[in-house]
Amino acid sequence: MTLTKEQIDWIVAEVIRRLELVHTTTNSDLRIAERVVTLRTIEKQLSGVKRVVVPQRSVVTPAVKDELRARKIELVFEKV
């Protein structure tokens, strides 16, 4: 299978985009850029986190809200 330069560029751009969707900052915040936040989005990333910050119009599933509440982690909807 041979990929064109355009296909490779698209794959690289998509990988970078996905890596940027979820990241932890140095001040114990987990920033998530995805529009829909599920348990799968945050799994294995809550250690040491005090706040989860999502864009204002994000949809956060009830399961995520329950998990954050149980761990005493604040959920913040931030204007973009």
Rosetta blueprint (number, residue, H / E / L):
1 M L
2 T L
3 L L
4 T L
5 K H
6 E H
7 Q H
8 I H
9 D H
10 W H
11 I H
12 V H
13 A H
14 E H
15 V H
16 I H
17 R H
18 R H
19 L H
20 E H
21 L H
22 V E
23 H E
24 T E
25 T L
26 T L
27 N L
28 S L
29 D E
30 L E
31 R E
32 I E
33 A L
34 E L
35 R L
36 V E
37 V E
38 T L
39 L H
40 R H
41 T H
42 I H
43 E L
44 K L
45 Q L
46 L L
47 S L
48 G L
49 V L
50 K L
51 R E
52 V E
53 V E
54 V E
55 P E
56 Q L
57 R L
58 S L
59 V E
60 V E
61 T L
62 P H
63 A H
64 V H
65 K H
66 D H
67 E H
68 L H
69 R H
70 A H
71 R L
72 K L
73 I L
74 E E
75 L E
76 V E
77 F E
78 E E
79 K L
80 V L
